[in-house]
Amino acid sequence: MRLSESHSLPVPLADAWAALNDLQILRQALPGCESLLEIAPDEFVGEMAVPLGPATSRFTIYVHRRDIEAPCRCTLRFETRTAGAGSAALALMPDGDEITTLQVDVAVEIDGPMARIGAPLIDVAARQMAALFFERLGACASARHAAAPMP
């Protein structure tokens, strides 16, 4: 599965980068995220509950952040023991002083029991979850920016 999208975040570049590196914000923004913990610098483990049709599947996801060029880009490599692996290239670009564009390119290889569910169902679920994630990320980043003390 491939997903390439661009989203506007209603915050300056530095705040968008901070939001993408804030585990509390990511926990709130990721649909179905039950936990997200840093286990080493730039390495995380999360528990996800993903609705797929009439059932919900639970996964443990391992994420490694690589190719970091703060505050503009990084690559996330992720894998599960039961569903597959993939990567997400994230690029942040300022769009004026108060808006940041987040470009996301995701590639996922589904295998194991998940592959039997079928690509169309997985594709629909992934796109719905991505839309909800970006909506929540924008709201969380905006709230964090509004709550920050003025310099």
N, C-alpha and C positions, 0 to 999 in steps of 0.2 A: 504494500500500500504506500502511496505517496501523497503528501499533503504539502502544498505550497501556498502560504497566505501572508497577507500583510494587514496589520492592525494598528490603529492609532491609540496611543496611551496619552491621557490628558495630563501629563507631567513632563518636566524637563528631563533631558537625557540622564543626568546623574541619579534622579529619583527613579526613573524606569529601571536602570541597572540595579539600584539598591533593592527595588521590589522583586526583581528576578533572582536576587540572592538572599532574600529574607524567607527563611523556612516557614515562619508563621503565615506570611502572605501566601506562599505556595500551597500550604495545607488548606487554607481557606479557598483558594482559587481552583485547585484541582478537583474536579468532580469525582466523588467516590474515594477521596483520599482519607484513609483511616489513621495513618501515621506517616511521618517523614522525619528521618533522623540523619544527621551527619555522622558517618562512621570513621571518616578520615578527611583530611583536607581535600575538598572537591570530590568527595565520594559520599553517596547517600543511599539509604535503603528506605523503601516505602511500602506500605500495605495499601492496596487499592481494591475497591469493590466496583466492578464494571457491569452495568446492566447490558445484557445481550439478549434481545427479544424478551421472552417471558422469564428468563433466569438471570441471576446475578453471579458472576464469576469473581473470585478473589485471587489476587496475585501479589506476590512479593516482587518488587521491582528494584533492581540495583542500577544506580545512575552514577556515571563518571563524567565530570565536567572537564573538558580538554580544550586546547587551542584558545586559551583565554586571552583576549585583548580588551581589557577593561577600559572604558565602559561601553565598548562598541560591539563586541561579538564573543561568542564562545560556541562550542559544540558539546552537545550532550550525547553520550553513548549510554544506552540502556538495554537491559536484558532481564528476562525472567527465566526461571527454570522450566516453566510449563507452557509458555505461550510464544516465545520468540525473542527477537532482539531488533534494535534499530538505532537510528541516530537522528538528532535534530540540530540543525545549524540555526543559530539565533543571531540576528544582526539588528542593532539599534541605530537609528539615524535621527538626529534632531530635525524637527519640522517647525522651525521658529523657536522661540524661547520657552514655550509652555506645552509643546506637543512633541512626542517622540513616536516615530514609526518603528514598529517591531516586525521584521521580516522573518518568517519561520519556514524552513524547508525540512520536512520530516520524511524519513524512509523507514518502513517497518517490514520485517520478514516474519510472518506468522507461521508457527509450526506446532507440532504436538497436537493435543486434543483441540486447541483453538482452531487449527486449520480445518478441522472437520465441520465446524459451524458454518463456514462459507464466507467468502470474501465480501459479498454484498452486505450482509448483516454487520460484519465487522467494520466495513467502510462507513456505513450509516452511523453506527454507534461512535466511531472515532470522530467523525465530523461534528456530530452533536456535542460530544464532550469537548472538542476543541473550541467550538463557538462559545460554550458556557465558560470554559477556562479563560478565554480572552476577555469576555465581558466582566467576569469576576476580577481578573487581574487588573483591568483598567480601574474598576471601582475601588479595589484595595489600595492600589498605587496612589490614586487620587486622595483617598482618605488619609493615607500615611503622609502625603505631601502637605495636606491641609493641617494636619496635627503637628507638623515639624515646627520647632521654634524659629522665629524670624532671626536672621543674623544681625 
